[in-house]
């Protein structure tokens, strides 16, 4: 065999090896525990949902899926850890509406590119927030809230879990679409903001039903509406804000992504496992109990949704004058 022929065969075999390793998952995958990064503290909605999914994936994949909370810097720390992880299918990232939509749309710079540095697998759930007000405000509906805000421009305050958070965007959208002017008061968490709504230090908080409904049922706050385009199937008694203010829609959502360059075969396996988990009755019921609605979808659908969300939030931010340093 000539040297040139041997060289050509070696090049061909090397190319085939690259092709195979790039497409085919190892036959033993997964053969060790998987890490599920959550870029927020334990106990919140992201953590709760991640643990529901992780428990089911552990059962299905016969390997432990370990939730790893890495909070800090509005979620940037956890996302950065995931970005630097090996693209081998053993590191999953819980994607949120903040770290993959709000921050990329509003921050002047980020150490990661949500679109280029990750492969989005599927949404796992969404939840409409609820509009809560201090009972002494004398508000029983969205129409009442808009009327009072117009009578008292700039005098009503709304809280949030921080600049660029879903609650911040929700309040800014309310101002823009209703033609009112309220003041944003950022907190370090929704629970702290809720405490001040109850005390009357601020008048409005748009937050998760998981945070708000116990206080609403106890009469400490009034819950007047939900923030999805239509009534939330889990809270059908509450009208949607959009019934009074057409076009109003802002929800929190969560999904799963992996580092870019993860082999396609592993992506396919993980996506199949995630969709299977989300269709299990116990998983769906557990999410529902926490106010969330499961939402499995294809990687292409999820990527398109995230892109549309970034564009929409960018428009809201521009209209509402929201920027993040």
N, C-alpha and C positions, 0 to 999 in steps of 0.2 A: 504494500500500500504506500503510495507516495506521501511525502510530507504535506503537500498542499491538500490532499484528500483527507489525511488525518486531521489537519487543522480545520477543514470545513466541517467534518463530523463533530469535532469538539465544540465548535461554535454553535452548531445546530443543537447538540445535547444541552449546552448551557442555556440556550434560549428556551428550550422545552422545560428545563428545570425552573427557570424564572416564571414561565407561564403557569406551570403546575403549582408552585408555591404561592403564586399570587392569586390563584383561583380556588384551589382546593384547600379545605380546612384539614388540619391534622385529624387522623382517624380517631385519636383519643380525646379530642376537644369536647368538653373541658376536662382536663385532668388535674386541676387544682382549683381552689376557691377563686371566685370572682369578686372584685371590688366595685361597689356601687357608690360613687361619689355624690354627695349631696352638699351643695355649697351654701348651707344655712344651718342654724343650730338645731339640736334635737327638739322634738315636741311640736314644731309647726306643721302646717299642711304639707309642705314638700317632704319633710321627714316621715310623716305618717303614711303618705301615699307610697313613698319609696319602700318602706318596710312591708307594706301590704304586697307589693309586686315582688320584692326580694324573697319573701317567704315562699311565694308560689313558684318562682323560678328555681329556688333551691330544691323544691320537691320534684320539679320537672326535669331539671338538668343533672340531678344527683351529685351536685357540688354546692357547697355553701356560697351564697351570694351575700356578702358582708356589706352592710351600709356603713359608709365612712363619712361622717359629718366634718366638713372643712369650711367653716364659716369665716367671713371677714371681707372687708372692702366691697360691700354690696354683691357678694358672691364671686368676685373676680378671683379670689385665692383658690377656691375649689375648681373653678373652670381652668385656671392655669395648671393646676396639678394634673387634671385630665388631659390637657393639651400636650403636656410633656410625657405622658405615659406611653409605653410601648403599644403600637397598634396591633395587638395580638388577640383581642377579644376578651381580655381579662380585666379591663377597666371600662366601666360604664359611667356615664354622667347623667344625672337628673337635670334635664333642661327645663328652665322656667321662662315665663313670659318676661321676666326681668333680665336674666343674663343672656338670652338669645334674641330678644326683641327690643325692649326698652333701652338698655344700655348701648347696644350697637346703633340704635337710631338717634340717641340723644347725647351720648358722651363724645367729647371732642377727640379722645384717643383711648384705645383699649390695647392691652398686651396680647389679645387674641382676636382672631377673625372667626366669628361664629359660623360663617359659610365655608371658608376654606380650610379651617383647622379641624373640622368635625364632619362626621357623617350622621345625619339625623335619621333615626330608625322609625319612630312612631310617637305620636302623642299618646299619653296614657290616660289623661283625664282633664276635665275642665270644670270650673265652678264660676257661677255668676256671683259677684259680690252683692251686698245689700246696702241700701242707703239708710243710715241710722241718724237720728237727731235727738238732741236733748228734749225731754218731754215739756219743759217750760217754754220752749220756743213757740209752741202753739201751732205746730205743723202736723197735719194728718195725711198729707198727700204731696206728690211732687209739685202739683200746681200750687199748693200752699207755700211750699219752699221757694219756688220761683217768685211768687208774688212778694213774699217778705224780703227776699234778697234784693228785689228791685226797689222796694220801699226803703231799704237800708243798705245802699251800695257800699261795698268795702267794709261793712261792719260785722259780717258773719265770717267765722273761721271754720275751715275744715282741716282735719288732721290726716296724717299719713304715716306710713312706716319708713319714710325717707324720700329724698329727692329722686324722682324717676320711678318710684314704686307704683304698682297698679293703682293704689288709692290716690296718689298724686295725679296721675294721668286721668283718673276717673273724675276728680274734682275739676281739673283744667278743662276736660271735655264738657262738663256741665256748664261751666262759665261760657265757653265758646258757643255751644249750641243753644243755650237758653238765653243768651244775651245778658248775663248777670256778672257781677264782680264780687268774688269772695276772696278771703285771704288764706293762703296755704301755710299750715304750721307743721313742719316735719318733726317726727319723733324717731326714737331708736327701735320702735316696734309697735305693732298694732295694739297690743295689750295696754301699753302706756297711753296711747291716744284714746282708747276706749275709756280708760279711767278718767280722763279729763272731759270726755263727753258726758259721762255720768255726773261728774262734779259741776258741769256747766262752764268749765274753762274754755272749751270750744263747743261749737254748736252742731257740727256735722262730721261724720266719719263714714266713708264708703269702704267697707271691709268684708272679709270672709264671713259667711253665715256661721261658720264654726266658732268664730269669735263673738259675733253679734247676737245670735238667736237666744242663747241662754239669758242674756241681759234683757233682750226684748220681751221674752216670755215672763220675766220677773218684773217687768214694768220699769226697769232702770233707764231704758232708752226706748224710743219708738223706732220700729223698723217699718219703712214706708214703701220700699220698692226694691226690685232687683235690677241688675245692670246688663243682662243679656238682651239680645234683640227681641226675644219673646219671653213669655213667662217660664220660669225655671220649673221643670217637671217635678223637682223635689220640694219646691215651695210655691205650689200653684195658687195659693191664696194671695200672694203678693203680686201687684201689677208690675210690669216692666217700666222702667223710666221712659223707654221709647214710645209707650202708649201716650205720653204727654209731650215728650220732646223727640220728634221723629229723627231717626238716624243715630240715636244714642245707643252705643254698644261697647262695653269693655268687660272682658272676663279674664280671670287668671287661668292659665293652662300649664300643664307639665308634660314632659316627654322624656325620651331617652336618646342619647347620642353616644358615639364612640369616636376615638381619635381618627383623623384622616389616615388613609393608607391601610386601614384594617382590611384584610382579604375579603373578597366578595362572598366567598362560601361561608365565612364566619358571620358576616352581616346577614346573610340569608337565614342562617341557623338562629341567630339571636332574634331577628325579626319574627320568625315563626314562633319561637318560644314566648316572646312578649305578647303577640296577638292571641296565642293559645291561653296564656295566663289571664288576659283581660276579658276573655269570654267565659271564664270559670265563674259559676254562680256565686261562690263564696267571696271571690275577689270583688265582683261587681257590687254585692251587698255591703261589703266592708267599705268600699269607696262611697257608696250612697249614704251610709251612716255618718260619714265625715263630710257630707254635703257635696261630693264630687260625682261627676258623671263620666264613666269610662269612655274612651274614644280611640280605639285602635284604627290605624290607617297605614298606608304604604309609605316607604321612605320618600318616594317622589311627592306624595300628597303632603307629607309633613314638611318637607323642604319648601314646597310652594306656599304652604300656609305661613311658615315662619317669615318668608320673604315678604308676603303681603302684610303681615302684622308689622314688620319693621317699617315698611313704607307708610302704613296707616298711622303708626305712632309718631313717625317723623312729621307727618302733616299736623297731627294734634299738637306736638311739641312746638312747631313753628307758629301755629295759631295762638297757642297759649303762652308763648314766650318761655318755654321750658328748655333749659340747657344744663348739661352736667359737665363740670370741670374734670 
